[in-house]
Amino acid sequence: MSLFKANKAPYFAWLKQPHHYLFFKVFIWFWLTIIGTIAALVFLSHITLINVLSNEPLKGPMKKNLAHTAKSIERAVTKHQRTLSDIVTHPRLSKRKLLYLSAAQSDDFITSKEVPSNIDLSLLNFSKSMLPQVIITEHFQAFGPISVNVPEGHFYLYEIDINHQPPLFVRLMLMPKWIKISIAIIASLILSFLFSRNLIAPINSLKKAAIKLSAGDLTARAAISANRKDELGILGRDFNRMADQLAQLISAQKRLLADISHELRSPLTRLKMATGLAQMQASEASQSYLLRIEKEANQLDKMIADVLQVSRLEANSQALSLHKQSLQDIVDHVLNDATFEAKQHNKQLQVSGSAAVTLNCDEALIASALENLLRNAIKYAQHTISLTLKHGDAIYIEICDDGPGVPNNQLSKLCEPFFRQSDARDRVSGGTGLGLAIAKNAIIAHGGSLVLSNKPQGGLCAMVTLPIIKE
């Protein structure tokens, strides 16, 4: 029973507040488009000047009554020996609707009563040779013609119904087709555009926020109005709550990693001190083991330092020590160590261009970023590593190797902490997977960018862009 009630709840909620559901909005907008089109037609039918005629065959009692009237006129003229005008204007006939007799062979006509000045009955002349019709114009309706033969000649009888305000269907019928088609198209386009914009705007906002979030921007949120109660509004707010939770989880993970790394330093320091004391008292046979312990402790200390640095850089809590410094001096200092390391691996480091420009930067961070990029290139190059320096509107530093490169679908992950590419970055390399993460975050901290790409001929290229800050 409770399950039945639970399943019925959304249905009853829809009945209580249908305007909160997208289905209802689509349904309403569809009918609003139709109603709006009809309303536009009705409105323009009041203000549009119509000078066209419409006609359809006259049938039924109206045709019989008109034929009877024609016979009565013929008999009255013959029986009373009076003129056609006297008979037609007689009170017995003139009390009825306006009668109009048009001569067959001339423009002469007779009417049962005075015709208003805005009524042009000459419009009916085109119908003399037609069968009885209902003729509709802007200001009147005419029923006829019916032949009337009297001594004065041959006439055609029409009964005129003067419309001071033509019926709505008449006005709509008499509107030109191009106006009706144009109104229908314009009204439906405007209303459809408004509805589409109202429907697509939150979807586009969600799309942009999702793209930013997937690119690592944890501040990305969908711009959804709090007053929007339909499915898209609910989806947008759920997306924003998900993004908030995701940002909190990642922040907590980074904070936990930083806290653990910081706490590990105390026992690690004590371990190194104990190792040093043990080396002073140990025998020669034990020295090799103690040296191994010291080496691993130093490696662990460096890893912890790298983790802390990445955490601080990602959290934007790294205090930058900014000083004016020649970029060429920083590069030269890094190249001294990189050239020596390349020779140790029987590889060649080629340098082109210059960076004779002064930067306001944290020298240690920039040097660390370039050093990590060069060490990565040296590690995976086969023979040659190239470093190219350029500067103009910005500083460009390109570091390339001739190694195997990286699959394109993994390029964006190389700068993630602890990421290893299975083929080239194996555990036997001894790396921690933090070097490129430190490099990228250090460069971003200076307002620059790091882009990794594969060379067509093979190998990985790292393009560093640093802005030149003008004072």
N, C-alpha and C positions, 0 to 999 in steps of 0.2 A: 504493500500500500504506500509506503514511504517512497519507494522507487517511482511509483506512478506519479506521485505528487511532485517529485523532483524533476521528472521529465516534462510535466505540464507547466512548471514554473515559467520557463522562457516564453511559452505560448501566451500565458495570461499577462506576462510583462509586456509582450508585443501589443496586446489589446489595450492595456492601460496607457502606454506611451508609444504609439506607432511612429510618431515623428522622429523618434530616436534611432530608427532602423533605416539602413540604406535602401532596402527593398521598397519601403514606403516612399522614400524620397524620389527614387527612380520612377515609381508609379505616378506620384503627384506631378513631377516635372513633365512626364509624358502628356498628361491631361492638361497641364498648364500651357504647354506648347499648342495643343489643339485649340483650347479656349482662347488663348492669346491671338492666334491666327484669325479665329472667327470674330473676336472683338475688334481687331484691326480692320477687317473687312466691313463690319457694321459701322465703325467710326468713319471710315473713308467714304462709305456710301452716303453719308449725310453731307459731306463737304465736296464730293466730286460732282462736277457738272456733267450730266449725261445727255447726249444728243443722239441716242441710238434707239432703234425700234426692235421690238421682239413680237413674234406672232406665232400662234398655234391654231390648229383647226377648231372651229366652233361646233360643239356637239350638245346633245341633250335638250333639256327644257328651254334653255336660253335661245337656242336656234329656232325651236318651234314657236316660242313667244314672239321673237322678232319677225318670223315669217307671217304670223297671225297679224301683227301690227301692220305689216306691208299690205296685206290683203284688205284690212280695214280701211286704210288710207285710200286704196284704189276704189273701194265700194263707196266711200263717203264722197269722193270727188265726183264719181259718176252719178250717184243718186241725188246729191244736193246741188249739183251743177255749180260748184264753187271752186275757187282756185286752190292749188296745192298748198300755197302759203297759208290760206285761211284755215284749212283743215289741220295742218301741222301745228299752227299756233293756237288752236282751239284749247280752252282751259282743260278739257278732258284729257288731252294728250300732253299739254305743256306742264301739267302737274307731275308727270312722270320724269324720268331721266331725260337728259338732253338728247333730242333727235336731230340727226344731220342727214340731209338729202343732197347728194352731189350729182349734178347733171352729167349724163354719160358722154355727151359730145362737146361740152364746154366747161368753163371754169365756174359756171353759175352754181349756187348752192342755196339751200333754205335750212334754217334752224328753228326749232320749236321755241327757243327762248334765247336771250342774249348770251353771247359767248364771252367769257372773261378774256381780257386783253393778252394774258400770258398763254392762252391756248391757241395753237396753230393747227386747225383741222385740215389744212391743205396737205399735211403729212400723210393723210389717208388716200390721196389720189393714186398712189402706186398700187393700191389693193383692188381697184375697180374690176379688174379682170380675174380676180381670185375667187375661190370658193369662200363661204362665210368663215371668218377668222375671229380669234380674240387677239386684238392688236394692243400691245402694251408700250406706252411711252413714259417719259419722266413725269408728265403732269396729268395724264388721263389714260383711260382704257377705252377702246372702241370695239363694238361687236357688230360684225357685218363683213361684206355688203350683202344686202338682199335687194333684188331687182324690184322696182316700182314703175309700172307703166300707166301713165295718165295722159289725157289729151294734150297736156303741155309738153309731153316728151317722156324720155326714158331717164329714170333717176336710180341712184343706189342709196339705200337706207342704212344708216349706222345709228346705233344707240351708244351714247357717250356717257361714261362714268368719270366725272372729274375728281381727281385725287388731290386734295389740298396737301396731304402728306402721303406720298405713295407708300404702300406696305413694304415692310422690310424685305420680303422675298423678291418683290418687284425691283427694288433698288439694287439688290445683290445680283439679280438676273440681268439687269441692264448695264451693270458695270462691264467695261471692256475686259476681255480675257487676259490681256497682258497685265492689267492692273491687279486682277485677282491672283494670277500666278506669281507676280512680283511680291505682293503682300504675303502670300503663303510662304515663299522662299525666305524673305527678309525676316518675318516674325519667327519662323522656325530656326533660322540661323542664329538670331540674337539670343533666343531662349536656350537653344542647345549649347551655344557658347558659354552662357552664364552657368548652366548646369555642369558642363564639362569642366570649366575652370574650378567650380566649387568641388567637383569630384576629384580632379587630378592634382590640385594644389597640395593636399596632404600626402598623396602618393609620391609626388616629386620631392617633398620635404623628407619623407621617410627614406627615399632612395638616396638622396644626398647625404643624409645622416649615416645611413648604412655604409656608404662608400668611405666616408671619413673614418667611421669607427673601424672598418676592416683595414684601413691604412694605418691604424694605430692612434688616431686622435680620440682619446677617451673623453674629451669634452664635447664631442658631437652629440647633438640632440635634435629631434624632430620638432619643427615649429608647428605644434598642434594647439589650437585654441582650447582652453579649458571648458568653453561653452559648447563645444561640439560633442554630441552625445551618441552619434551613430557608430557603426562598426569601425570606420576609419579613425574616428576620434579615440575610441577605446584602444585600437591597435597602436596608434601613435603614443598614447600615454603608457601602454604596456612596454613599448619599445624603449621609451625614455627610462622607465623603471629598470628594465633589463640593463641598459647602458650604465645607470647609476650603480647597480649591483656589480656589474663587471668592473667598473672603475674602482669600486671599493675592494673587490677581491684582489685585483692586480696590485693595488696600493698596499693591501695587507700582506700580500706575498713578498713584495719588494722590501717592505719594512721588516718582515720576519727574516728574510735572507740577510738583510743588513745587520739586524740584531744578533742573529746567530753568528755571523762572521765576526762581529765585534766581540762577542763573548768568547769566541774560540781563541782570540789573541792572548788572553791572560794565561790559560793553561799551556798554550804554545810557547809563550815567553818563558814560563817556568821549565818547560821541557828542554828548551835550548840552553838555559842556565844549568840544568842538571846534567846535560850532555857535556857541556864545557868542563864542569867539575869532575865528571867521570873520566874525561880524557886525561886530566892531570894525574890521575891515580891508576889508570888502567895499564895493563901490560901491552906489549907490542901485538900480541895475538888478538887482543880485543879492540885495538885502535881502528882497524878497518871497519868493524861493525859500528863503532861510535861515529866514525866519519860518515858512514852511510846514513845513520840516524840524523846527523847534523844536516846532511845534504837534503834529505827528504823534508826535514823540519823547515829549512829555508825555502824549499819549493812550496810547501804548504803555506808558509808566511806570505810568499808572493801571491799565491792564488787568493788568499783571504784579502790581501790589499787590493787586488784587481776587482774582486767581488764588491768590496766596499766602494771603490771608485765608480764602478758601473752603477751601483745603487744610488749613490749621491748624484751622479750626472743625470740619470733617468728621472730622479725626483726633483731636479733643478735646485738641489741644496748644496751643490759644490760651490764653494767660495772661490771665485776667479781672482787671481792675483794679476791684474792687468797692468802692463808696462809697455812703453814704446820700445819696440825691438825690431832690428833688421831681420826680415824673414830669411835673407840669404845666410845670415850667421846661424840661425836655427837649423836650416837645411844642411849647411856645411858640417855642423856638429853631428847631426844624425848620420850624414853620409860617411863620416870617418869610421864609425862603428859598423855601418852597413857594408862598406867596401871590404873591411877586414873579414866580416862574417861570410860575405860572398866568396872571397878567396879561399876560406877554409872549406867551402863546399865545391871548389873548382868551378865557380860560376862567375860570369862577368856582369858588372853593373855599369850601365851606360847612362850618362847624364847629359842633357841638352837644355839650353835656355838658361835664364837667370831669374832670380827673384829679388832684384834690387829695389825693394820697397819696404817702407817702415810700417809695422803693424802695431796696433794697440791690443796686445793679447797676453794670455797666460803662457809664458814660454814653455813651461814644463808640460802643460797639457798638449800644446801643438806639437812639441817634440815627441811626446808619447804617441800621439796619433800617427805621425809620419813613421816613427820607428816600428810600430805594430804593422802598418801597411807594408813597409819594406821587408820586414821579417817574414810576413806571410808570403810575399812574392818570392823571396829567396828560397823559402822552404819548398815551394811547389814548382819553381822554374826548372827547366831541364838544363839550359845553358846560359840564357841571357835575361837580365832584368833591366828595364829602361825606365828612367825618370825624366819627365819633361816639365819644364817650368815656363809659364807664360803669365803676363799680367797686362791689364788694360783697364776696363771698367770694373774688373774683379781679378782675383788671383786664381790661376788654374794650375793644379799640380796633378799630373797623370803618372801613375805607377802601373806598369804592365809586366807580365811574365810570359814565358813561352811554354807554360805547363799545359796540362790536359784541360784546364778550364773547369767550369761547373755547369751542370744542367740548368737551363734557363728557368725552370720552375722552382729552383732552389736559390736563385740569386738574391731574392728579397729576404731570405731567411739567414743569409750568411752573417748578418750583423746582429742576430739575436744571441743573447748570452747562452753559452754552452752548446750552441748548435754545431753539429759535425756533419759534413757531407761524407757519406759512407765510403765512397771510392778514394777521394783525395785526402780526407781528413780522418784518418784512422787513428785508433788509440795509440798505435805504436809511434805516432809522431810526437807524442808527449805534450801536445797543446791542451789548453784548458777550454778553448772556445770563447775566450773573453777578449782577445786582442782586437778583433774587428768591432766588437760592441763598444769597447773603450774608445776606439778611433772615431766611430760614427758620432757617439754622444759628445765627445770633446769638440768635434768640428761643429756640430749643431749648437753647442753652447756658445760658440763664437759667431753664430748667425750664418754659418756656411752649410754645405751639403756634401754628402758622399754618395756617389752613384757607382755601382759595380756592373760591369758588362763583360761579355765574352768577345774576344777578337775573332774576326772571320777566319783567320789562319790558325787559330788556336791560342789559348791562354786567357788569363783573367786581367782585366784592366780596372783600376780604381781611380775615378776622377774626383778630385777634391776641389771644391770651389769655396773661396773665402772672400767676403766682401771687403772692399777697401773703405774704411770709415774715414770720411773727410771731416776735419775739425772746422 
